[in-house]
Amino acid sequence: MASGDSDGAAKSESSMSMPMWLTVKSLKAKFPQVRNLSTDLLYQWLNCPTGGGEAGSEQQVILLDARDKVEYDVSHLPGAILTEPGKSNITELVQFINEQCNKKPCKAIVCYCSLGYRSSSLAEKLKTAMDSEAKGTVFSELPIYNLEGSIFKWANERKPMINSHNKPTVYAHPYNSVFGKLLEHSLRKSSFDSCYEESEVRKVNKS
């Protein structure tokens, strides 16, 4: 597969709105060496007992959230690790990944943010670090992806997310007033408020 291409791209692109498609396209051009993974394929991996691998060979997918904590608290993919790239040490992150893969076989690393800029940047840096620090090991061959359309596309498709209290939610932090327009209006939430979260989720699910 060529760099910058997507795994599961054809079906994914056909389901995007034009603004989302243009944004994803521009991010692929900005980060041509970063591989992209469709939301549908990631959902399939996460919901397959074998992690998308052969029967009896259960594998884990390491999910890295490249947003700030306030965004992560509103919602994130179940099992995702908050990395906050501006505060994280790539060497320590590589070490963490190696430790996780030693505990349980890994299928891939998938990075995501709001739309894909921060996560593509993280994927690019992580790939460089893995090639250098894990050279010659099985970890250096571990696929690293950016999630195409990231959490905005994931949320728009009503795929599962949880909040900071580990409860299901449909909301996502809009990041800012410009890019937040790519997230459905009814799904935008700039802070976590447990007082009305549950009732609001039910309202959105009925709409």
N, C-alpha and C positions, 0 to 999 in steps of 0.2 A: 504494500500500500504506500502511495506517495505521501510525503510529508505534508501536513496540513489537511489531508483528506479526513473524512469521517467514517467511522465504523457505524453502519446502519444509517447512512446519510440520505439515501433516496427517499425513503418513507418519511424521515424526519423533516426534510426540507419541504415536502409537499404539504405538511401540516402547519407550517409557520405562516404568520401574518407577514405582509411585505416589509413593514418596519423591522420586525425581528429578523427576517431573512437577510436584509441589507446589513444589519448590525453584525450578525454572525459572519457574513461574507467579509466584512471589513476587518473583523478580528482574525479571521484565517489569513488574510493578506498581511496583517501586522505581525502575526506569529506563524510564518510558513513552516517552521520545523516542528510545530506542536501538533500532535495527533488529537483528533476530536472524536468523542463518543456520543452517540445519540441518546436522548433521554429514554427512548423506548428500549434500547439495548441494555442500558444500565438497569432499568426497572426489571428487565428479564433476568439479568444476572443476579440481582439482589433477591429475587423471588424464586430462584432455582436452588433446590437443596444442595446441588453440587457447585454452586457459584458459576454455572455455565460450563463446568468441566465434565469429565467423564464420570459415569456412575461410580460411586464409591470413592471418588477422589475430591472430597469437599475442599473448596478453595474460598478464600476470603477476598473481598474487594476493599481496599483501603480508600476511604473517602476523606479528602482534605478540604476543609472549608476555608477559603482564602479571604473571608470578609472580616469586619471588625466584630467585637463581642456583642455590641448592641444589635447588630443585624442577626447574628447567630442566635441570640436569645429569643428573638421574635419567632424564628423558625430555622430549622436545618434538616438535612436528610438524616434519618435514623442511623446512628452509628458513626456519623461524621465527626472528625477531629478538627477543632478550631485551631488554625495555625497563625492567624494574624501576621502575614508575611513581613510587615514592617518591624515586627518585634521578635520574630522567630529566627533562630540560627539554623541555616540550611544543613550544616554538618550534624547538628543534634537531631534534625528531622530525618536525615538519612539513617542515623543510628537507630532512631525509633522505628523506622520502617523495617530495618534489618531484624530488629528484635521481634517485631510482630510476625514477620515472615518465618522466623525460626520457630515460633510457637505454633503456627498454622500456615500451610501453603498459601501463597498469594497468587491471585489471578492477574490483578492489575492495580494501579494507583489511579484514582480519578479525582481531579481537582475541580472545584467549582467556586463561583462567587455570585454576583448578581446576574451578570450577562456573559462574562467570560474574559474580561481584560485582566483582572487581577489573578484569576486562576490560570490563564494561559501563561502569564509572566512567571507564576510559581512553577508550573509544569516545566517551563523552559529552564529555569534555574535548577530545579530538582533533577532534570535529566542530565544536565552538565555535571552536577555534583555526583550523581549516581555513577556516571561514566568514569569519573575521576577516582572517587573514594571507594567504589565497589567494583572496580575494574577486574575482570577475570573471575568474578563470582556470579552465581545465579541471579543475584539482585541487579546486576548491571543490565540484564536482559529483560527485566520486569517492565511491561508496557506502562507508560505514563500518559494519561489522557487529560484533556480539558473537556468538561461536560458542555456539549453544544447548547447554547442558550442559557446555560447554568440554571440557577434556582428560579429565575423568572419564568422560563419556559416550563420547568418542572411544575411550578405552582399553577401556571395557566392550564396545564393538563390535568390538574387535580390529583397529582401523584402524591404519595404519603410524605408528610413532614411532621416534625414534633417541635414543641417549644422548649424553653429552658426548664420547664417543670416536667419534661418528658411526656407531655400530653399531646395527642394529635391536634393539628391545626391546619387551616387552609391559608393562613396569612403569610406574607413575606414582607420584609423591610424593603421599601421602594428605592433605597440608596440616595436618590436625590430627585428633584422635581422634573428633571429632563429625562433621564433614563428610566425613571419610575413609570413613565407613560407606557412602557412596554410590558408592564405588569398590569393585569386587569384591575380596574379601579376598585372593585369590591374586595380584592385580595390584598390591598395595600395597608400596611400598618407599621408605623415608625417606632413603636415601643411596645413592650410586652405588658399587658394588664390582665392579671388572672381573674379580676372581679367579674368581667363580662365575656371573657374569651369563649367559654363553653357555649353560651347562648348564641353568641354571634356566629360561631362556627356552624351551628345548626341552621341559622338563617341563610348563610351562604350556600350550604349544601342543598337547601330546598329551592334556591333560586335557579 
